[in-house]
Amino acid sequence: MAQKQIPDIVVARLPLYLRSLQHMAQEGRKVTSSQELGERLGISAAQIRKDLSQFGEFGKQGTGYNIGYLTEQLQKILNIDHDWDLAIVGAGDIGSAVARYRGFANRGFSVKMIFDNDPQKIGDQIGSFVVRDVADMVSDIQEAGIKIAMIAVPATVAQQVANVLVKAGIKAILNYAPISINVPQNVHVQHTDPSTHLQRMTYYLE
């Protein structure tokens, strides 16, 4: 079945729905409603129903959603019904913290390798990983068949790193560097910069 074009803002809300459903399941819940999901997330019930309807019918009026079933369907929609391997570039504070973070394991992702260009860091142990040389990045990533990478390097070299990752066959990049990077149209990029989020919040503060 051909995929229809779904607005990115809708796709961005799906992981929020999934996280809430998983929390409900941990609480021993079996059924929920768009109203309850909305109250937990601060999103209107109508918006949740509209978002989910983009992908099919998952609940019945008057009975709500089966939490287990909707969880499975959202995992399939987001392509996380199987694990994705990740490569991290940058063994500084952020990259090291991400490599050690254990929260990816039950969310569909598994860090497999971490790279750096600093001779003093190459060969160091970070958690269960040995820092690899960026000079081997293309061959290592291609050999492992990895399609997702995280960039945690200074802004001055982020674009250069992105270029190498594209050459290695990476199709999705999470960019922690405080700069926008340019990639081919078939490579998806998400930028995450804590300072921009802080600046967005301070707009609302007196």
Secondary structure, DSSP 8 states (H G I E B T S, - for coil): -------HHHHHHHHHHHHHHHHHHHTT--EE-HHHHHHHHT--HHHHHHHHHTT---EETTTEEEHHHHHHHHHHHTT-SS-EEEEEE--SHHHHHHHH--TTGGGTEEEEEEEE--TTTTT-EETTEE-EEGGGHHHHHHHHT--EEEE-S-HHHHHHHHHHHHHHT--EEEE-SSS-----TTSEEEE--HHHHHHHHHTT--
